[in-house]
Amino acid sequence: MRAVIVAGVRTPFARAGTVFKDLTAVDLGEIAVRELLDRTGQPGESIDQLIYGTVVHDPRAPNIAREVGLATLPKSVPATTVSRACATANQAIADAANLIEVGYADVVIAGGSESLSHIPILVSDRLSETLVQASKARSVGTRVKTLAGVRPKDLLPQQPQIAEPSTGETMGESAERMAKENGISREDQDAWALRSHELAAAGTADGRLTAEMARVYVPPKFEAVVERDNGIRTDTSAEKLASLKPVFDRRYGSVTAGNASPLTDGASAVMLMSEERARADGAPILGRIRSYAFAALDPGDQLLQGPVLAAPVALDRAGVTMADIGLMEMHEAFAAQVLSNLQWLDSDTIARERLGRTSKVGHPDIDRINVMGGSVAIGHPFGATGGRVTMTLLNEMARRDVELGLLTVCAAGGLGFAMVVERV
């Protein structure tokens, strides 16, 4: 059986600490899944499995898939939580396709959610150990005595950061290093960021992007309504972007808040079916998954070049070349990362030295890549972005009558993902 995608939806993506600050990742996931069911008309009883993910796990709800499922589906529907950094929703979609293609399911919902407004703050090991010991104390006196051993320095929380445990390097620092090593200029990064905002603003204005979104009524009063991404800057310009100071290398750097994706809250959900079931139900088939591939490289190397390794494998598995790709969606963690990925894909030297190939992989013309902007403008809720790029690509392929599309996602840990989709 072949797996097809029949529908997908997402919440608007909102900068962390803004309109979704009172919603958890579970809350956002529930909104996306519930809207998906409403749009498709599929009863909850028809869903064989929910595969859902997040990156920054809430210790109070470590199995986010089950919590989202309990709120939106019959309690008999199994749910699995996945996590593969920024490619989490891609992992969920790939797992759903696998279940369908081996005949273990006919209808699966996959996706992911993230609330970066709710980042768990870690305490010191000493404070953690003391609190555990105090909780085991058999008397108030013993508990007080145990807690009295806490010193002021033990109360200092560990500052959260998006860093590689194996290298200690933050993702922004990695992007900065990639820009230097690949000769990616500040001007080119800012130009890509401006392009992302302008195209996303156009896609919002004409309704192409907002058509993918669930309208969110914000609790507790449900009076505020969020209907669009709030990170898209319609008033930005090359001059405004050029005025921003570098963040990760303040003296010699080129990565700024303007040419990097912001911390974001949001959720996505995608419905996959076996092609036979979709045709039997009369469900509109948006596209078929032709192939996918995951790849990895040393995090101490160029951390965000994973898509360059994954893309040619996915293309080979699909039996096509980059010349066959009509549209491409590339996740934009940083403008420096996008431009570095494109540079490597277009290099014969990289093909020989890194990929074991005789010639470059190539990429589509720039005007066929991220045609409605990308994560730099739209935002990047880690667990949800994979669902967004998948649906944005398929919807635009339908509008432009494109047969084959490619999506790529870079991820922490030196991971990369690529998927080839085709219209049916």
QUIQUIBEL-V861896 format. One record per residue. N is the residue number from 1. SS is DSSP state (H for helix, E for strand, C for the rest). PHI is phi in degrees with one decimal (none if undefined). NEAR is the number of other ideal C-beta (glycine too) atoms within 8 Angstrom. Layout:
N,SS,PHI,NEAR  N,SS,PHI,NEAR
This chain:
1,C,none,8  2,C,-101.5,9  3,E,-92.0,14  4,E,-125.8,15  5,E,-103.4,18  6,E,-108.5,12  7,E,-168.1,12  8,E,-161.8,16  9,E,-152.1,13  10,E,-144.2,17  11,E,-76.6,15  12,C,-57.2,13  13,C,-97.5,16  14,E,-127.3,15  15,E,-56.8,11  16,C,-55.3,12  17,C,83.9,5  18,C,-110.8,10  19,C,-67.6,8  20,C,-104.2,15  21,C,-63.7,9  22,C,-97.7,6  23,C,-105.9,11  24,C,-85.2,9  25,H,-61.6,16  26,H,-63.7,13  27,H,-56.2,9  28,H,-64.7,19  29,H,-62.5,18  30,H,-60.9,11  31,H,-61.2,12  32,H,-66.1,19  33,H,-67.4,17  34,H,-63.2,11  35,H,-64.8,11  36,H,-61.2,15  37,H,-63.1,12  38,H,-62.8,7  39,H,-70.1,8  40,H,-86.1,10  41,C,73.3,6  42,C,-76.6,9  43,C,-70.4,6  44,H,-55.9,10  45,H,-65.7,5  46,H,-83.6,7  47,C,-83.9,13  48,C,-84.6,10  49,E,-161.9,13  50,E,-116.5,16  51,E,-119.7,15  52,E,-142.7,21  53,E,-144.4,18  54,C,-153.6,17  55,C,-109.1,12  56,C,-92.8,12  57,C,-71.6,10  58,C,-81.9,14  59,C,-57.7,6  60,C,-82.3,4  61,C,-143.8,11  62,C,-66.3,8  63,C,-103.4,8  64,H,-59.5,17  65,H,-60.9,14  66,H,-67.0,9  67,H,-66.9,11  68,H,-63.4,16  69,H,-64.9,13  70,H,-61.8,9  71,H,-87.1,8  72,H,-127.8,10  73,C,-127.4,12  74,C,-56.0,7  75,C,-66.4,5  76,C,-85.2,3  77,C,-82.4,12  78,E,-65.4,5  79,E,-138.4,15  80,E,-126.4,10  81,E,-93.0,12  82,E,-122.9,13  83,C,-155.8,11  84,C,-139.7,13  85,H,51.5,11  86,H,-68.4,15  87,H,-100.2,15  88,H,-60.3,17  89,H,-66.4,19  90,H,-63.9,15  91,H,-61.9,15  92,H,-61.7,17  93,H,-66.3,18  94,H,-63.8,11  95,H,-63.8,12  96,H,-63.3,17  97,H,-62.2,12  98,H,-62.5,8  99,H,-58.8,13  100,H,-68.4,17  101,H,-74.2,10  102,C,-93.6,6  103,C,85.0,5  104,C,-90.1,6  105,C,-157.2,10  106,C,-110.6,8  107,E,-135.6,13  108,E,-134.2,15  109,E,-104.4,17  110,E,-135.9,15  111,E,164.4,20  112,E,-170.7,21  113,E,-144.9,20  114,E,-151.5,17  115,E,-123.8,16  116,C,-83.5,12  117,C,-78.4,11  118,C,-125.1,9  119,C,-86.4,7  120,C,-60.1,9  121,C,-99.4,7  122,E,-85.5,6  123,C,-100.8,10  124,C,-66.1,11  125,H,-59.8,5  126,H,-64.2,9  127,H,-65.4,11  128,H,-59.9,9  129,H,-63.2,8  130,H,-65.7,13  131,H,-65.0,9  132,H,-64.6,8  133,H,-61.9,9  134,H,-63.8,10  135,H,-67.7,6  136,H,-92.6,6  137,C,-62.6,10  138,C,-93.4,4  139,C,-145.1,6  140,H,-63.1,6  141,H,-62.1,6  142,H,-65.3,9  143,H,-64.5,10  144,H,-63.5,8  145,H,-62.4,8  146,H,-64.5,11  147,H,-68.2,9  148,C,-65.8,6  149,C,-78.9,7  150,C,-73.3,9  151,C,-104.1,7  152,H,-51.2,5  153,H,-65.0,6  154,H,-68.7,11  155,H,-83.8,10  156,C,-69.7,7  157,C,-74.1,8  158,E,-82.0,8  159,C,-67.7,4  160,C,-70.1,7  161,C,-155.6,5  162,C,-89.7,6  163,E,-125.6,9  164,C,-79.5,13  165,C,-59.0,5  166,C,-77.9,6  167,C,-122.1,8  168,C,78.8,5  169,C,-86.2,12  170,E,-73.9,10  171,H,-63.2,14  172,H,-64.2,12  173,H,-64.2,10  174,H,-65.0,14  175,H,-63.6,17  176,H,-61.6,15  177,H,-65.8,10  178,H,-61.6,16  179,H,-60.2,15  180,H,-67.8,10  181,H,-66.4,7  182,H,-99.6,12  183,C,68.3,5  184,C,-84.9,13  185,C,-79.0,7  186,H,-61.0,7  187,H,-61.8,7  188,H,-68.7,10  189,H,-63.6,18  190,H,-64.5,15  191,H,-64.5,9  192,H,-66.0,14  193,H,-62.2,15  194,H,-61.5,12  195,H,-57.2,9  196,H,-60.5,17  197,H,-65.8,15  198,H,-65.7,9  199,H,-70.3,13  200,H,-66.3,16  201,H,-63.3,13  202,H,-66.4,9  203,H,-66.9,12  204,H,-76.7,13  205,H,-62.4,6  206,C,-91.3,6  207,C,89.8,7  208,C,-66.4,12  209,C,-76.2,14  210,H,-67.2,9  211,H,-63.7,7  212,H,-85.1,12  213,E,-105.3,12  214,E,-85.2,11  215,C,-75.2,7  216,E,-112.5,11  217,E,-94.1,8  218,E,-84.1,13  219,C,-71.4,7  220,C,-88.5,4  221,C,-91.0,6  222,C,60.3,7  223,C,-91.4,6  224,E,-76.5,8  225,E,-119.8,8  226,E,-109.2,13  227,C,-124.5,8  228,C,-152.0,10  229,C,-64.4,13  230,C,-106.0,11  231,C,-98.8,12  232,C,-75.6,13  233,C,-98.2,8  234,C,-77.3,6  235,C,-105.3,5  236,C,-77.7,10  237,C,-156.4,7  238,H,-59.3,8  239,H,-67.6,6  240,H,-65.3,10  241,H,-64.9,14  242,H,-67.4,9  243,C,-81.5,5  244,C,-76.5,9  245,C,-86.0,5  246,C,-59.4,13  247,C,-100.1,10  248,C,-98.3,11  249,C,-136.5,10  250,C,-65.7,7  251,C,-94.1,5  252,C,-118.8,5  253,C,-80.5,12  254,C,-134.6,14  255,C,-86.1,16  256,C,-123.2,14  257,C,-63.8,6  258,C,-79.7,10  259,C,-111.2,14  260,E,-127.3,14  261,C,-72.7,10  262,C,-84.1,10  263,E,-65.8,6  264,E,-141.3,15  265,E,-106.3,16  266,E,167.2,17  267,E,-148.2,17  268,E,-139.8,19  269,E,-150.4,17  270,E,-128.9,17  271,E,-104.5,14  272,E,-114.3,16  273,E,-137.8,15  274,E,-69.4,14  275,H,-61.1,13  276,H,-62.2,8  277,H,-67.6,11  278,H,-61.0,12  279,H,-69.9,9  280,H,-66.6,6  281,H,-84.0,7  282,C,72.2,4  283,C,-76.2,11  284,C,-70.3,5  285,C,-91.0,12  286,C,-79.4,13  287,E,-178.7,13  288,E,-109.9,13  289,E,-79.0,15  290,E,-83.3,10  291,E,-169.5,10  292,E,-152.8,13  293,E,-155.4,12  294,E,-109.3,12  295,E,-146.6,13  296,E,-151.0,9  297,C,-139.7,12  298,C,-58.5,5  299,C,-59.2,13  300,C,-77.9,6  301,C,-85.5,8  302,C,-82.0,11  303,C,-50.1,15  304,C,-103.6,14  305,C,-95.3,16  306,H,-53.9,15  307,H,-58.8,16  308,H,-65.7,14  309,H,-78.2,14  310,H,-79.2,15  311,H,-58.3,16  312,H,-64.6,10  313,H,-67.8,11  314,H,-62.7,15  315,H,-63.8,16  316,H,-60.6,7  317,H,-65.0,11  318,H,-82.9,11  319,C,74.3,4  320,C,-132.9,9  321,C,-120.7,6  322,H,-61.2,12  323,H,-64.3,5  324,H,-85.4,8  325,C,-81.0,14  326,C,-89.1,11  327,E,-143.1,15  328,E,-137.4,14  329,E,-114.8,15  330,E,-119.9,15  331,C,-58.0,16  332,C,-104.5,15  333,C,-69.5,13  334,E,-144.8,16  335,H,-59.9,15  336,H,-61.5,16  337,H,-68.9,13  338,H,-58.9,13  339,H,-67.1,14  340,H,-68.7,15  341,H,-59.8,15  342,H,-64.8,11  343,H,-61.9,10  344,H,-66.7,12  345,H,-61.9,14  346,C,-98.4,9  347,C,-114.3,9  348,H,-66.5,7  349,H,-63.7,6  350,H,-62.7,12  351,H,-58.8,13  352,H,-73.5,10  353,H,-83.1,6  354,H,-109.3,9  355,C,-110.2,11  356,C,66.8,4  357,C,-119.5,9  358,C,-84.5,4  359,C,-147.1,5  360,C,-62.0,10  361,C,-74.9,13  362,C,83.0,8  363,C,-157.0,9  364,C,-62.8,11  365,C,-56.5,5  366,H,-56.7,5  367,H,-74.3,5  368,H,-116.5,10  369,E,-115.9,13  370,C,48.5,12  371,C,-71.9,9  372,C,-120.6,11  373,C,78.0,15  374,C,-150.8,13  375,H,-64.0,12  376,H,-57.4,15  377,H,-95.2,16  378,H,-73.6,15  379,C,109.9,14  380,E,-142.8,15  381,C,-74.3,17  382,C,-43.3,14  383,C,-73.2,15  384,C,-103.8,20  385,H,-58.5,16  386,H,-58.2,20  387,H,-68.5,19  388,H,-62.9,15  389,H,-64.1,13  390,H,-64.1,18  391,H,-72.8,16  392,H,-60.5,12  393,H,-64.1,14  394,H,-63.6,14  395,H,-64.9,12  396,H,-73.6,13  397,H,-60.0,16  398,H,-65.7,9  399,H,-64.6,7  400,H,-99.0,8  401,C,56.1,7  402,C,-97.0,10  403,C,-80.8,8  404,E,-125.7,14  405,E,-132.3,16  406,E,-129.6,17  407,E,-124.2,15  408,E,-135.5,15  409,E,-141.3,16  410,E,-90.7,16  411,E,-149.7,12  412,C,-55.5,11  413,C,83.3,9  414,C,76.9,12  415,E,-93.8,14  416,E,-145.1,20  417,E,-135.5,19  418,E,-145.9,17  419,E,-140.5,15  420,E,-103.9,17  421,E,-121.0,17  422,E,-133.9,11  423,C,-76.2,12  424,C,-99.1,7
